[in-house]
Amino acid sequence: MKRKKINIKNNIKIQPIFLYSLYILIIFLILLCSYSSICFALGDPKLISTINSAFKDIESWILKIATPAAAVAVGTGVFMKKFSFGDEEKIRTGKKLIKGSLFSYAFILAIDLILSAIQSLVG
């Protein structure tokens, strides 16, 4: 039996319409991947700006609430010390209340300054 020689080279012709559609698909994918960059360059998306404004509102509310709360706590601590009538436990509690409220208020103000510094660095 004689073996038949197989032609390994298959001449496949690619149709021009297939090439055009492939080029269009590649361009579409490149544009789709760069869409987020285009949106970033045009401005903040609506969701991000909404979240940023919500955080700014929460921050302003915390600062507005913290000031009177610290004043009330310091006043309470001072009155506890003043009207302790020599009771060491009330004097100690009043001092702790004053120190804690001043530390907490300073911490809230420091967070505000740190967030402002980060915001000025980022944007």
Secondary structure, DSSP 8 states (H G I E B T S, - for coil): ---------------HHHHHHHHHHHHHHHHHHTHHHHHHHH---HHHHHHHHHHHHHHHHHHHHHHHHHHHHHHHHHHHHHTSTT-HHHHHHHHHHHHHHHHHHHHHHHHHHHHHHHHHHH-
